[in-house]
Every structure is written in C-alpha cells, then in structure tokens.
Amino acid sequence: MKTIEISQPKGAAASYLDVLLASRKPSTVVDALPEVTLVRPQLVVDADHIARYAGVCGFHAAQGVPVSYPQLLTFPLLMAFFGSADCPWPAMGTVHLANRIVQHQRLNAGERVRVEVQTGRLLAHEKGQIFELELRILRADTLVWEATQTLLRLGVRQPAGAAYASRLNTELALSHQADFFAPAGIGRRYGRVSGDLNPIHLFALSARLFGFRRAIAHGMWTQARALAALLPRASVEQAELTVEFKTPLFLPARATLWSTREIRGTLQQAALFEVRNARGDKPHLRAQLDYQ
C-alpha cells in the first residue's frame, strides 16, 4: 500500500486544473485500483466552516457537527486522487452512484483530526465500472467517522468485480413528510462551502456543456438537506447512513421528502426515506438512516 501525505492540499483552482488535465485519460479496463492511501495528518475541525455548511444545508446549531459534514474534509484528498496517475479514469463523466457513512463517535468543533482516503474495490455495472473510495476521520488514532463513496465510470466495457446490488429495502411504503425548495443558486452556494465546483452544478450554461439541460443540485447537498429535516434538533452520537442517488435534481426545483420510521430498542431509531420530485412520483435519492 502506497501512502501519500498531503499536509497542505492545493487550492480549488489548481486542483481543478489537475482534474481537467487528467480528463484525457481513456476509459481504461483494469483488474483493480492501485493500492494507495492519501493522508492529511492534521486538520482542525473549523467552527465557522461547520456553520456555513449548516446554513447552506438547513441544519440547526443545536445539531452540532452534522453527520454528513466530515465528508467535506476528505474532498481535497479526493481531488488529489482524481488528478493523479493513480486514478485510472477522468473525474469528468464519473457519476456518484451511492454513499455510505458510519459515525462511531460525535465530532466537535476545534478538535484536531487525521483525514484519510484509500482506494477500494471494483464492482461491475451494466453501464460501466464501479469503483469505491474509503474515507476515514481519526481522532488520536481512533476511528470516529468513515464512509464509502461509490462511483460509476460510464462506458467501461467488461467491468471487473462482482455485480453491484442495492443495499436498500424498496418494498416499504413511504409517506409525504415535507417539501423544500432548491433555488437556482444552491449549486454555487454549496460549491463554495464544499469545494465541489463541478460546472454541472453552477450555471445552466456550464451544465449544458456536459449534456444537462439545466444545472443540477449536488447529490451531497440533497442528502444533507433531507438529513437536516429528519434528524433531531440535537447532536447524535452514532449514526449510519446509506444513500443511493437516482435522478438529477434540476435547478431551481421544489422537492418532496418521503419517509417511514421505526424504533429499534430503547435508543436506536431508523428511517427509510426518499427525496422525490414535486409530484412525488420520481426519486432523486433513496436512503436508510439509523442513529442514536
């Protein structure tokens, strides 16, 4: 396993330049990803950044560090991987298919943490090659948060790995819980906070260059907006979230939140939920949330 330490990640402009230069990579067929771990050894969890993220996504201050927030800390390392020779495919045209988060312990503003991104397994999909990236946040060598980012590289023929299968139960009936509005500029607002300035999220014109009729919301923003509504107005100690992204949320748009809840034991609660279009007949994402 090769380890690459990045104490000071590149700025957004330099990172995107590396990613654009790497966009000339062909849709290569590989048997496995190179074994590499990218590490940011010390990072302070910044209270102002958390507040900006919470404001964009609809979280309340009483919820503390949102369960989905630590993934932002991994983004500079993800960009470094996509812009490197270790990534077999270009980032542009790669689809974020699913995301799984496990929070083992609550994070707090001001803490010093270690951030890691490691290459994972390959899975076969009818539309191309799936690859996974493993994300970790450690506090004093203790794993406190981890995630698996599942990505689909379209157009790869004869993809390697076992066949991809959904982890979610699709048979439970969901009920309409809430509506929320995704304004035209939410991609730019979320992009400034997250660092994800992919042109498909910013303007209708830039999105059209990549085949979309309008800009689309970040899937991670849509996920966070739903979590902000579903989680209690208090910090949670442990949580597990599995999300599958289904269809683009074109901006501006009104979306609807659908869910069903259950209590498992005295502390653990669970929710299966979907973010759907305004009519409620097309899912933008489907997810399972467990927390206590």
N, C-alpha and C positions, 0 to 999 in steps of 0.2 A: 504494500500500500504506500503510495507516494503522498507525502504531506506537504502542502504549500501554505506557508504562514503569510498572512496579509495584515500587517499591523495598521496600515493606513490605506484603505481602498481608494481607488481612483474616483474622481468626481463623475457626475452623471454624464457630462458631455464626452469625456474621454472613454467612459465605459461603453456608451452607445456607439462611439466611433469604432471601437474594437469589435462590437457585435455586428455593425454594418460591414466592416471589412471581412468578417468571418461568414457573411451571408453568401459568399460564392462557393461555399462547400457543397458538394453534391449530396444527394440522398443516399448515403453510403449504407451498405449492408454489413453489419458487424455481429459477432457472436456474443460479445459482452462489452460493457463500458470499461474504459481504463479504470483501474483501482486508484482513486485519488480522493484526498480529503483536503478541503480548503478551510483554513482556520483564521479567525480573528481572535487573538489570545485574550485581549482585554477590551471591554466595552462597558461604559456606564449607561444604565437604563435611564434615559433622559425624561424628566417630568414634563417639560414643555412639548417634546415630541409626542408623548402619550396624549397630552391634552389636545394637540392639533389633530391627531388621528381620531380621538374620541369625538371631536366636534364634527369632523367630516362624515363619520360613520354612524353617529346618533347615540353613542354610549353616554352614560351619565358618570359624573365624577365619582359617585359612590361605588361604581362597579370596579374601581381601581384599574389595574393593568388588564385590558381586555384579553381574553383567551387567544384571540387571533392576532394581537399586536406583535408578539415576538417574531412572527414570520417576516416582518419588515426588517428586522435586524439581520436577517440572512440574505436580503436582496443584493447588497453589493458583492457578496461571495458568489451568488448565483450568476450575476452579470460577468464576473471574472471567469467563471467556468464556461459560460456560453461564448465568450470572446477568446477562449484558449484553444490550442490544438487538441486538448483532451476531450473536447466535446465533438462527436463525430458529425453533428448536423448544425445548420444555422438556426439561430433563435427565431428569426422571422419565418412564419409559416408553421411554427411549432405550437400546438394547442395545449392549454392547461386543462386536462381532462378531469382530474379529481384531486382531492386534497384531504389528508387525514392529520389531525392534530391530537396529541395527548399531552395534557398538562398534569404533571406529577405534583408540583408544588406551586403556590402562587408567587409570582414575581412582584417586586416592589420598585418604585422609582428610586434612583440613587444607588442601586446595587451594581456591583461590578461582575460581569459575566464573560464567559467564553462562548463564542459562536462558531459552529462547525457546519459545513456542507459536505456530504460524502456521496459519491456515485453509488447507485443501487442496481436493481435487477432490470432485465428486459422482459417485456410481455408482448405477445402477438395480438394484433387488432386487425379487423377487416380493412381498415383504411390506412394502415401503416404500422410503424414501430412505436410501441410504448416504451418509455424508459422512466425510471424512478430516481429521484434525488432525496437523500435522507438529510434532514435538518435537525440540529440539536442546539440547545441552550444549556450551559452548565454553570452552576454556582459553586465555586470552591470544589471542583471535581465531582459535584453531584449533579446528575441529570435532572433538570427541573421541567424541561419542556422539549418536545420533539415533534416532528412532522414528517410526512412522506408526501412529496409533490409528484404527482403522476402526470406525465407529459406525453403527448402523441405527436410523433413526427410523421406528417402526412406523406403519402406517396412512396414509402419504402416497400418494395416488393419482397416477398418471402421473409417476413419479420421473424426474429428469433424469440424464443421463450414460450412459456405456457400461454394458453389463450386467456385474455383478460375477461374477468367476470365481475359484475356488480356485487358490492358488499351490502346493499341496502334492500330492505323489505318494501316491495312496491304494492302489497296487497291491502294494507291498512287504509281505511277511509280517513280522509283529512277534512277539516272544517275551516272555513274562512275566518281568519283572526284579525287581520288588519290590512290597511292599504298604506303604501308610501310612494312618494314621488322621487324620481331620479331626474334631476334637472339636466339641461344640455351641457352645463359646465362641470358636472361632477367628475368626469374623467380627468379634467385638468386639475381640479382641486385635490382629488385622491392621488394623482400622479405627482404633484408637488410634495405631498407628505410621504408617499411610499417610495419615491424614486422611479416608479414604473411609468416612463414617459413614452410608451409604445404609441406610435401615431394613430393606431386604430381606436384609441380611447380619447383623443384630444379634440379633433375637429371633424366635421363631416367631410371636408375636402381631403384631409390626410387619410381618413378611413377609406375613402373611395379608391385611393391609390392601391389599396390592398384588398379590394373586392367587396367592401361593405358599403351599403347604401347610405348609412349614417354612422357616426361614432357609436361605439358600444361601451357600456359600463364595464369596468374591471370586475371579473368574477369574484375577486377577493373583497371588493367593496360590497357587492351584493350579498356575499356570505356574511360580512361583518354587520351590514345593516339589519339582516334578519336576526343575528345573534343579539344585537343591542335590544331588540324587541322581545326576544324570548327569555333571555337570562334575567335573574332577579336584580333589583337595584342594590346589589351588594356584591362584594368580590367573592368569587368561588375559589375553593382550594384546589380541587381536582376536576378535570373535565376531559371528555373525549368527543371529538367531532369528526365525522366522515361526510364529505361533500362530493357530489358528482355534478359537474357543470353540463347543462343540457343544450340550451339555445341562447343566442346572444340577446342581451337586453339593449335594444336600440334607444339612443337618447334623442330628445327627452322622452320619458315614459312614466306611466303610473303602473306600479307593480302591486301584486297582492300576496299576502303571507297566509299560508295554509298549514295547519299542524294538527297533531294529536299528541296527548301527553299521557304519561303513566308514572306512578311512583313505585320504585323497586326498593323495598325495605323502608327503614325509617328516615334515611338521609338522601339516598340516591334518587334522582329524578331523570326522566328521559323524555325526549320529544323527537318524533319523526316530522320533518317539515319540508315544505317546498316554497320557493318563490316562483310565482306564476305571473302571466300577463294580466292586464286589467280585467279581461273576461274570465280569467281563472281556468282556461282550458288548455294552456300550454306552459310547461315548466321551464324556467330558466335555470334552476338548480334544484336538486333533491338532497336531503341530508338527514343524518341521525346525530342527535346530541345527547350525551349523558353527562351529568355533573352532580357535585355535592359540595 
